[in-house]
């Protein structure tokens, strides 16, 4: 059909919309010829009868991909104006400029057909209300979407092929760099390397990411973090950073690609999903130097997984915490076989603890299975462990103390590294200040301020080391003798209020496998069946604490004695007794 027969007078009465888009900012800057060709379509509109002032150019989608219309405000405006009947013709150099997504393209065609709006590209003018033109435009949209898929497949295929060989260069985490030949190497900065090594050693010791963060805060050690401009700064360690470092296989010397999968939702937002190890595109252990071994990395992941405290799975071996219940994660219900949950409450100025099994009540509305007070059971377990300990534990305690000293020395060495870095930066700032022209006060004042800031950082680093050294503990001969005497009486050490509950629980984890508790309400006792690590078992019976009503209730034996006295004695019969209390005491 002749072009001039398609363009009617009522089309010319409305505006002509020219949509301009290029896929990336690099194309906008370098491929200027394409932009000139798109802007030249205004001449086509003028030739078809539109005036210059009727042509509306929409070019605010420059540098945006046409894969979706969600993030393209210009395209959304175009569709809106077409639907409102403002557009007589929509112009684009080709279909791929308007949309790379067939759904967006077909939606635009449908709206243009309903609004009687024409479409113009480099090949001609089309009427979406005409079946033949609509069919041709639909085929062009399908080919445009397929073209995008082919381009992505080619680029993606080359990346995946290099990734499977371990040759695709990915951004490296803090502590790893590319050397001059392109190989992965450890960070040349000694402070960064030693801090990361200390991080993994601390996690192996405490067995928890949050406890590792607390240890770094208590020791006053900052953790390195690489910014987007490749600059490394030292910041306080956070739990998210610790988890990210522990999950990253690059620290174990493994090349990994495809750990995450990126998808876009219907509203255009990009979501990230973690992939299982079996779904990774590539995983090559021992591909480059690392801070830990691959086996240690797998063990760290296993520890992190076991630390997850599910709401209904208290049997998971979670790391020791601060609560007074010593059988955390190791107390088993003697009725249903499930692990107890810990419940704490502050009463009468102290924290009380119970072992509670309430799964049946929560799941099925059944009565509470068991609720057992923790102090009597914990005290009996502690006495049993104290009896099992022998003087052979003395040397073990000394070795533990030496290990603590080694950790303090490592932390002090890292603080010294921070002082050296601060001293170097202060000297550099001083040299910059000395080289500036004194008459140029604008530059001199700025450099002087930077020098003062570096000196302040240096002073803070030195003060932090001095404060930490004041609390350090050295195992000299006198302390060694006191430690031996204290360790010989393990009961005294166990009951010492200064001993943290976390350390008691950590000790129990190496001795006891689990403890099955069964409450006997009629007898007022609790039976504890202890299973040790080596397979040995032991059974204890503890007295359950009395309820408030039982505590003020008179002993039945005393009541029976009073009844007997009332039946067999007349008050006052003898001058020896003046009250019933005297009679009871005499008996």
C-alpha positions as CSV (number, residue, x, y, z in Angstrom):
1,X,0.0,0.0,0.0
2,X,1.2,3.5,-0.8
3,X,2.7,5.3,2.2
4,X,0.7,8.4,1.5
5,X,-2.5,6.4,1.5
6,X,-1.6,5.1,5.1
7,X,-0.9,8.6,6.4
8,X,-4.2,10.4,6.7
9,X,-5.1,13.9,7.8
10,X,-6.2,12.8,11.3
11,X,-2.7,11.3,11.8
12,X,-1.1,14.6,10.9
13,X,-3.3,16.4,13.4
14,X,-1.6,14.5,16.2
15,X,2.1,14.6,17.2
16,X,4.9,12.5,15.7
17,X,6.9,10.7,18.4
18,X,10.6,9.9,17.7
19,X,12.1,7.3,20.1
20,X,15.9,7.2,20.4
21,X,17.8,4.6,22.3
22,X,21.3,3.0,22.4
23,X,22.0,-0.1,24.6
24,X,25.1,1.2,26.6
25,X,26.8,4.4,27.5
26,X,29.8,3.2,25.5
27,X,27.7,3.1,22.4
28,X,26.3,6.6,23.2
29,X,29.9,8.0,23.5
30,X,31.6,6.0,20.7
31,X,28.9,5.0,18.2
32,X,27.6,8.5,17.4
33,X,26.7,7.6,13.8
34,X,23.8,5.5,15.0
35,X,22.5,8.5,17.0
36,X,22.7,10.7,13.9
37,X,20.7,8.2,11.9
38,X,18.0,8.1,14.5
39,X,17.7,11.8,14.8
40,X,17.6,12.0,11.0
41,X,14.1,10.4,11.0
42,X,12.7,13.8,11.8
43,X,13.2,14.6,8.1
44,X,11.0,11.6,7.2
45,X,8.2,12.9,9.4
46,X,8.4,16.4,7.9
47,X,8.3,14.8,4.4
48,X,5.1,12.9,5.4
49,X,3.4,16.2,6.4
50,X,4.2,16.8,10.0
51,X,5.4,20.2,11.1
52,X,8.7,20.6,13.0
53,X,7.0,21.7,16.2
54,X,4.8,18.6,16.1
55,X,7.8,16.2,16.4
56,X,8.4,15.1,19.9
57,X,11.8,13.5,20.5
58,X,12.1,11.0,23.4
59,X,15.8,10.3,24.1
60,X,16.1,10.0,27.9
61,X,16.6,6.2,27.6
62,X,20.1,6.5,26.3
63,X,22.5,3.9,27.6
64,X,19.6,1.6,28.7
65,X,19.0,-2.0,27.5
66,X,15.9,-2.8,25.6
67,X,15.5,-6.2,27.2
68,X,12.6,-4.8,29.4
69,X,10.5,-1.7,29.6
70,X,10.5,-1.6,33.4
71,X,13.6,0.6,33.8
72,X,13.0,2.7,30.6
73,X,11.0,5.8,31.5
74,X,11.0,7.1,28.0
75,X,9.4,4.0,26.6
76,X,6.8,4.1,29.4
77,X,6.0,7.7,28.4
78,X,5.7,6.7,24.8
79,X,3.2,3.9,25.5
80,X,1.2,6.2,27.8
81,X,0.9,9.0,25.2
82,X,0.0,6.5,22.5
83,X,-2.8,5.1,24.7
84,X,-4.1,8.6,25.4
85,X,-4.4,9.3,21.6
86,X,-1.7,12.0,21.5
87,X,0.5,10.2,18.9
88,X,-0.3,10.0,15.2
89,X,2.9,8.1,14.3
90,X,5.7,6.4,16.3
91,X,9.2,6.5,14.7
92,X,12.2,4.3,15.4
93,X,15.2,3.4,13.4
94,X,14.4,-0.3,13.8
95,X,12.4,-2.6,16.1
96,X,15.4,-3.3,18.3
97,X,15.5,0.4,19.2
98,X,11.9,0.3,20.5
99,X,12.0,-3.0,22.3
100,X,14.1,-6.2,22.5
101,X,11.4,-7.9,24.5
102,X,8.6,-9.4,22.4
103,X,6.0,-8.9,25.2
104,X,6.7,-5.1,25.3
105,X,6.7,-4.9,21.5
106,X,3.4,-6.7,21.1
107,X,1.8,-4.5,23.8
108,X,2.9,-1.4,21.9
109,X,1.4,-2.8,18.7
110,X,-1.9,-3.6,20.3
111,X,-2.1,-0.1,21.8
112,X,-1.2,1.5,18.5
113,X,-3.8,-0.5,16.7
114,X,-6.5,0.6,19.2
115,X,-5.4,4.3,19.0
116,X,-5.0,4.2,15.2
117,X,-1.3,5.2,15.4
118,X,1.1,4.4,12.7
119,X,4.7,3.0,13.1
120,X,7.6,4.1,11.0
121,X,11.1,2.5,10.7
122,X,13.9,2.7,8.2
123,X,12.1,0.4,5.8
124,X,8.7,2.1,5.7
125,X,5.4,3.0,7.4
126,X,3.1,0.3,8.9
127,X,-0.4,0.3,10.2
128,X,-0.8,-2.0,13.2
129,X,-4.5,-2.2,12.5
130,X,-3.8,-3.9,9.2
131,X,-3.3,-7.7,9.4
132,X,-0.4,-7.8,7.0
133,X,1.5,-5.0,8.6
134,X,0.8,-6.4,12.1
135,X,2.1,-9.8,11.0
136,X,5.3,-8.2,9.5
137,X,5.9,-6.1,12.6
138,X,5.4,-9.2,14.8
139,X,8.0,-11.1,12.8
140,X,10.4,-8.2,13.2
141,X,9.9,-8.2,16.9
142,X,10.5,-11.9,17.2
143,X,13.7,-11.6,15.2
144,X,14.9,-8.7,17.3
145,X,14.4,-10.7,20.5
146,X,16.1,-13.7,19.0
147,X,19.0,-11.5,17.9
148,X,19.4,-10.4,21.5
149,X,19.4,-14.0,22.7
150,X,22.1,-14.9,20.1
151,X,24.3,-12.0,21.1
152,X,24.1,-12.9,24.8
153,X,24.6,-16.6,24.1
154,X,27.8,-15.8,22.2
155,X,29.2,-13.5,24.9
156,X,28.1,-15.8,27.7
157,X,29.4,-18.9,26.0
158,X,32.9,-17.4,25.8
159,X,32.8,-16.4,29.5
160,X,31.6,-19.8,30.6
161,X,34.2,-21.6,28.6
162,X,37.0,-19.6,30.2
163,X,35.4,-20.0,33.6
164,X,35.3,-23.8,33.3
165,X,39.1,-23.7,32.7
166,X,39.6,-21.3,35.6
167,X,40.9,-18.6,33.4
168,X,38.2,-16.0,33.6
169,X,39.3,-13.1,35.8
170,X,36.8,-12.3,38.5
171,X,37.0,-9.7,41.2
172,X,39.1,-11.1,44.1
173,X,38.2,-10.7,47.8
174,X,40.3,-8.7,50.2
175,X,43.7,-10.5,50.8
176,X,44.1,-11.8,47.2
177,X,45.5,-9.9,44.2
178,X,46.5,-10.5,40.6
179,X,50.3,-10.3,40.1
180,X,52.0,-8.8,37.1
181,X,51.6,-12.1,35.1
182,X,47.8,-12.3,35.8
183,X,48.1,-15.1,38.4
184,X,46.3,-15.0,41.7
185,X,48.6,-14.3,44.7
186,X,48.4,-13.4,48.3
187,X,48.2,-9.8,49.3
188,X,51.8,-8.4,49.6
189,X,50.7,-6.2,52.6
190,X,51.8,-8.1,55.7
191,X,49.2,-6.6,58.0
192,X,46.4,-7.7,55.7
193,X,47.7,-11.2,55.4
194,X,48.3,-11.6,59.1
195,X,44.9,-10.2,60.0
196,X,43.1,-12.7,57.7
197,X,45.2,-15.6,59.1
198,X,44.3,-14.5,62.6
199,X,40.6,-14.4,61.6
200,X,40.5,-18.0,60.5
201,X,42.5,-19.1,63.5
202,X,40.0,-17.3,65.8
203,X,37.1,-18.9,64.1
204,X,38.6,-22.3,64.4
205,X,39.0,-21.6,68.1
206,X,35.6,-20.1,69.0
207,X,33.5,-22.0,66.4
208,X,31.1,-19.1,65.6
209,X,31.1,-16.1,63.3
210,X,29.5,-13.8,66.0
211,X,32.0,-14.9,68.6
212,X,34.8,-14.2,66.1
213,X,33.5,-10.6,65.7
214,X,33.4,-10.2,69.5
215,X,36.9,-11.5,69.8
216,X,38.2,-8.9,67.3
217,X,36.3,-6.2,69.1
218,X,37.7,-7.2,72.5
219,X,41.3,-7.4,71.1
220,X,40.9,-4.0,69.3
221,X,41.8,-5.5,65.8
222,X,40.4,-4.0,62.6
223,X,39.6,-6.0,59.5
224,X,40.7,-5.0,56.0
225,X,38.1,-4.1,53.5
226,X,38.6,-3.3,49.8
227,X,36.7,-0.4,48.3
228,X,35.4,-0.2,44.8
229,X,38.4,1.9,43.8
230,X,40.7,-1.0,44.9
231,X,41.8,1.0,48.0
232,X,42.0,-1.1,51.2
233,X,40.8,0.4,54.5
234,X,40.6,-1.1,58.0
235,X,37.2,-1.2,59.7
236,X,35.7,-3.0,62.7
237,X,34.7,-6.5,61.8
238,X,31.0,-7.2,61.3
239,X,29.0,-10.4,61.2
240,X,28.1,-10.0,57.6
241,X,31.8,-9.5,56.6
242,X,32.7,-12.6,58.7
243,X,30.1,-14.7,57.0
244,X,31.1,-13.5,53.6
245,X,34.8,-14.4,54.2
246,X,33.9,-17.8,55.7
247,X,31.7,-18.7,52.7
248,X,34.2,-17.5,50.0
249,X,36.1,-20.5,48.6
250,X,38.8,-18.2,47.1
251,X,40.4,-18.0,50.6
252,X,40.8,-21.8,50.4
253,X,42.7,-21.4,47.1
254,X,39.8,-22.7,45.0
255,X,38.6,-21.1,41.8
256,X,34.8,-20.8,41.8
257,X,32.4,-19.3,39.3
258,X,28.6,-19.4,39.3
259,X,28.0,-19.3,43.1
260,X,25.1,-16.9,42.6
261,X,22.3,-16.7,40.1
262,X,20.9,-13.3,39.0
263,X,17.3,-12.9,37.9
264,X,15.0,-10.0,37.3
265,X,11.5,-9.9,38.8
266,X,8.4,-8.6,37.1
267,X,9.1,-5.1,38.4
268,X,12.6,-5.1,37.0
269,X,14.5,-5.6,40.3
270,X,17.5,-7.8,40.2
271,X,17.5,-10.6,42.8
272,X,20.4,-12.8,43.8
273,X,20.0,-16.5,44.7
274,X,22.8,-18.6,46.2
275,X,23.5,-21.7,44.2
276,X,24.3,-25.1,45.7
277,X,27.9,-26.4,45.2
278,X,26.7,-28.9,42.7
279,X,25.2,-26.2,40.6
280,X,28.3,-24.0,40.3
281,X,29.6,-23.5,36.8
282,X,33.2,-24.2,38.0
283,X,34.9,-25.2,41.2
284,X,38.6,-26.0,41.0
285,X,40.3,-26.6,44.3
286,X,44.0,-25.7,44.8
287,X,43.9,-23.4,41.8
288,X,45.9,-20.7,43.5
289,X,47.4,-19.9,46.9
290,X,45.0,-19.6,49.8
291,X,44.9,-18.9,53.5
292,X,43.3,-22.2,54.5
293,X,43.0,-25.6,52.9
294,X,40.0,-26.8,51.0
295,X,39.3,-29.4,53.8
296,X,39.4,-26.6,56.4
297,X,37.0,-24.6,54.3
298,X,34.5,-27.5,54.2
299,X,34.8,-27.9,57.9
300,X,34.1,-24.2,58.5
301,X,30.9,-24.5,56.4
302,X,29.8,-27.5,58.4
303,X,30.3,-25.6,61.6
304,X,28.3,-22.6,60.3
305,X,25.5,-24.9,59.2
306,X,25.4,-26.6,62.6
307,X,25.3,-23.2,64.3
308,X,22.0,-22.4,62.7
309,X,19.4,-22.5,65.6
310,X,16.2,-23.5,64.0
311,X,13.1,-22.5,66.0
312,X,11.9,-26.1,66.3
313,X,15.2,-27.9,66.3
314,X,17.0,-27.1,69.5
315,X,19.0,-30.3,69.1
316,X,21.3,-28.6,66.6
317,X,24.8,-28.4,68.2
318,X,24.8,-24.6,68.5
319,X,27.9,-22.8,69.8
320,X,28.1,-22.3,73.6
321,X,26.3,-19.1,74.7
322,X,26.2,-17.0,77.9
323,X,23.0,-18.5,79.5
324,X,23.4,-20.4,82.8
325,X,21.8,-23.6,81.5
326,X,24.9,-25.8,81.1
327,X,23.2,-28.6,79.1
328,X,22.4,-26.3,76.1
329,X,21.7,-28.5,73.1
330,X,22.5,-31.7,75.1
331,X,19.5,-32.2,77.3
332,X,17.1,-34.8,75.9
333,X,13.5,-35.3,77.1
334,X,13.0,-38.7,78.7
335,X,9.4,-38.9,77.6
336,X,9.3,-38.0,73.9
337,X,13.1,-38.2,73.0
338,X,13.3,-34.6,71.7
339,X,15.8,-32.1,72.8
340,X,14.9,-29.6,75.4
341,X,14.6,-25.9,74.8
342,X,16.1,-23.4,77.2
343,X,14.0,-20.8,78.8
344,X,15.3,-17.9,81.0
345,X,13.6,-15.4,83.3
346,X,14.8,-12.8,85.7
347,X,13.3,-13.4,89.1
348,X,14.2,-12.1,92.6
349,X,17.3,-10.4,91.2
350,X,18.8,-13.4,89.5
351,X,18.4,-15.2,86.2
352,X,16.6,-18.6,86.4
353,X,16.7,-21.3,83.8
354,X,14.5,-24.2,82.9
355,X,14.7,-27.1,80.4
356,X,11.3,-27.1,78.6
357,X,9.9,-29.6,76.1
358,X,6.8,-27.9,74.6
359,X,6.9,-29.1,71.0
360,X,3.8,-31.3,71.4
361,X,1.8,-28.4,72.9
362,X,2.9,-26.0,70.1
363,X,2.4,-28.5,67.3
364,X,-0.7,-30.4,68.4
365,X,-2.1,-28.5,71.4
366,X,-1.2,-31.3,73.8
367,X,-0.2,-30.8,77.4
368,X,3.4,-29.6,78.2
369,X,5.7,-32.6,78.1
370,X,8.2,-31.6,80.8
371,X,9.6,-28.5,82.4
372,X,12.6,-29.1,84.6
373,X,14.5,-26.5,86.7
374,X,18.1,-26.3,85.5
375,X,20.1,-25.4,88.7
376,X,19.8,-28.8,90.5
377,X,20.6,-30.8,87.4
378,X,23.5,-28.5,86.4
379,X,24.9,-28.7,89.9
380,X,24.8,-32.5,90.0
381,X,26.4,-32.7,86.5
382,X,29.1,-30.3,87.6
383,X,29.9,-32.3,90.8
384,X,30.1,-35.5,88.7
385,X,32.6,-33.9,86.3
386,X,34.6,-32.6,89.2
387,X,34.9,-36.1,90.6
388,X,35.9,-37.4,87.2
389,X,38.8,-34.9,86.8
390,X,42.2,-36.1,87.9
391,X,45.5,-34.2,88.5
392,X,46.4,-35.0,84.9
393,X,44.4,-32.0,84.0
394,X,47.1,-29.7,85.4
395,X,49.3,-30.0,82.3
396,X,46.3,-29.6,80.1
397,X,45.4,-26.3,81.8
398,X,49.0,-25.1,81.4
399,X,48.9,-25.8,77.7
400,X,45.7,-24.0,77.4
401,X,47.2,-21.0,79.2
402,X,50.2,-21.1,76.8
403,X,47.8,-21.1,73.9
404,X,46.0,-18.0,75.3
405,X,49.4,-16.3,75.6
406,X,50.2,-17.1,71.9
407,X,46.9,-15.6,70.9
408,X,47.7,-12.5,72.8
409,X,51.1,-12.2,71.1
410,X,49.4,-12.6,67.7
411,X,46.9,-9.9,68.5
412,X,49.7,-7.6,69.7
413,X,51.7,-8.3,66.5
414,X,48.7,-7.2,64.5
415,X,48.4,-4.0,66.6
416,X,52.0,-3.3,65.9
417,X,51.4,-3.7,62.2
418,X,48.6,-1.1,62.5
419,X,51.0,1.3,64.3
420,X,53.6,0.8,61.5
421,X,51.0,1.6,58.8
422,X,49.9,4.7,60.7
423,X,53.5,5.8,61.1
424,X,54.2,5.3,57.4
425,X,51.1,7.4,56.5
426,X,52.1,10.1,59.0
427,X,55.6,10.3,57.6
428,X,54.2,10.5,54.1
429,X,51.8,13.3,55.1
430,X,54.7,15.1,56.8
431,X,56.9,15.0,53.7
432,X,54.0,16.3,51.5
433,X,53.6,19.2,53.9
434,X,57.3,20.0,54.0
435,X,57.5,20.1,50.2
436,X,54.7,22.6,49.7
437,X,55.4,26.3,49.2
438,X,54.7,28.0,52.6
439,X,53.2,31.0,50.8
440,X,50.5,28.9,49.2
441,X,48.3,28.7,52.3
442,X,45.4,27.1,50.5
443,X,47.4,24.0,49.8
444,X,49.5,24.2,53.0
445,X,46.5,24.3,55.3
446,X,45.0,21.3,53.7
447,X,48.2,19.2,53.9
448,X,48.7,20.3,57.5
449,X,45.2,19.1,58.3
450,X,45.9,15.8,56.7
451,X,49.2,15.5,58.6
452,X,47.4,16.2,61.9
453,X,44.8,13.6,61.1
454,X,47.4,11.0,60.4
455,X,49.2,11.8,63.7
456,X,45.9,11.4,65.5
457,X,45.3,8.0,64.0
458,X,48.9,7.0,65.0
459,X,48.3,8.2,68.6
460,X,45.1,6.2,68.8
461,X,46.8,3.1,67.5
462,X,49.5,3.4,70.1
463,X,47.0,4.0,72.9
464,X,45.0,1.0,71.8
465,X,48.0,-1.2,72.1
466,X,48.9,0.2,75.5
467,X,45.4,-0.5,76.8
468,X,45.5,-4.0,75.5
469,X,48.9,-4.7,77.0
470,X,47.6,-3.6,80.4
471,X,45.2,-6.5,80.5
472,X,47.5,-9.1,79.1
473,X,48.3,-12.1,81.4
474,X,51.8,-13.6,81.5
475,X,52.4,-17.1,82.8
476,X,55.3,-16.6,85.1
477,X,56.6,-19.0,87.7
478,X,54.4,-17.7,90.5
479,X,51.3,-17.8,88.3
480,X,52.2,-21.3,87.2
481,X,52.3,-22.5,90.8
482,X,48.9,-20.9,91.6
483,X,47.4,-22.4,88.4
484,X,48.7,-25.8,89.4
485,X,47.2,-25.5,92.9
486,X,43.9,-24.2,91.5
487,X,43.6,-26.9,88.8
488,X,44.2,-29.6,91.4
489,X,41.0,-28.6,93.0
490,X,38.8,-28.7,89.9
491,X,35.7,-28.3,92.0
492,X,36.8,-24.9,93.2
493,X,37.6,-23.9,89.6
494,X,34.2,-25.1,88.4
495,X,32.2,-23.2,91.0
496,X,34.3,-20.1,90.7
497,X,31.9,-17.2,89.8
498,X,34.5,-15.7,87.5
499,X,34.4,-18.8,85.2
500,X,32.1,-17.9,82.3
501,X,29.2,-20.2,81.5
502,X,30.4,-20.4,77.9
503,X,33.7,-22.0,79.0
504,X,31.8,-24.5,81.2
505,X,29.6,-25.5,78.2
506,X,32.7,-25.8,76.0
507,X,34.2,-28.2,78.5
508,X,31.0,-30.2,78.7
509,X,31.0,-30.5,74.9
510,X,34.3,-32.5,75.1
511,X,33.1,-34.8,77.9
512,X,29.4,-35.4,77.6
513,X,27.4,-36.6,74.6
514,X,24.0,-35.9,75.9
515,X,21.9,-36.1,79.1
516,X,18.4,-37.6,79.2
517,X,16.2,-36.0,81.9
518,X,13.0,-37.6,83.3
519,X,11.0,-35.8,85.9
520,X,9.2,-37.9,88.6
521,X,6.7,-35.5,90.2
522,X,5.3,-37.9,92.8
523,X,8.8,-38.5,94.2
524,X,9.9,-34.9,93.8
525,X,13.0,-36.0,91.9
526,X,14.5,-35.8,88.5
527,X,16.5,-38.7,87.0
528,X,19.4,-37.8,84.7
529,X,21.0,-40.4,82.5
530,X,24.4,-39.2,81.3
531,X,26.1,-40.5,78.2
532,X,29.8,-39.7,78.0
533,X,31.8,-39.3,74.8
534,X,33.7,-42.5,75.3
535,X,30.5,-44.5,75.7
536,X,30.4,-44.7,79.5
537,X,27.0,-44.0,81.1
538,X,26.0,-42.7,84.5
539,X,22.6,-42.1,86.2
540,X,22.0,-39.4,88.8
541,X,18.9,-38.5,90.8
542,X,18.4,-34.9,91.9
543,X,15.8,-33.3,94.1
544,X,13.4,-31.1,92.2
545,X,13.0,-27.7,93.7
546,X,9.8,-27.2,95.6
547,X,7.0,-24.9,94.4
548,X,6.1,-21.8,96.5
549,X,3.1,-23.6,98.0
550,X,5.3,-26.6,98.9
551,X,7.9,-24.4,100.5
552,X,5.5,-22.9,103.0
553,X,3.7,-26.2,103.6
554,X,4.4,-27.9,107.0
555,X,6.2,-31.2,106.8
556,X,3.7,-34.1,107.1
557,X,6.0,-35.8,109.7
558,X,5.6,-32.8,112.0
559,X,1.9,-32.8,111.6
560,X,1.7,-36.5,112.4
561,X,3.9,-35.9,115.5
562,X,1.6,-33.1,116.7
563,X,-1.5,-35.3,116.2
564,X,0.1,-38.0,118.2
565,X,1.0,-35.6,121.0
566,X,-2.6,-34.3,121.1
567,X,-3.9,-37.8,121.5
568,X,-1.5,-39.0,124.2
569,X,-0.7,-35.8,126.2
570,X,-2.7,-33.2,128.0
571,X,-1.5,-29.6,128.0
572,X,-0.2,-28.5,130.4
573,X,0.4,-31.9,132.2
574,X,4.0,-31.3,133.2
575,X,5.7,-28.2,134.4
576,X,8.5,-29.0,132.0
577,X,6.4,-28.0,129.0
578,X,4.8,-24.6,128.5
579,X,4.0,-24.7,124.8
580,X,3.4,-27.2,122.0
581,X,6.8,-26.2,120.6
582,X,8.5,-27.3,123.8
583,X,6.8,-30.7,123.5
584,X,7.9,-31.1,119.8
585,X,11.4,-30.1,120.6
586,X,11.5,-32.5,123.5
587,X,10.4,-35.3,121.3
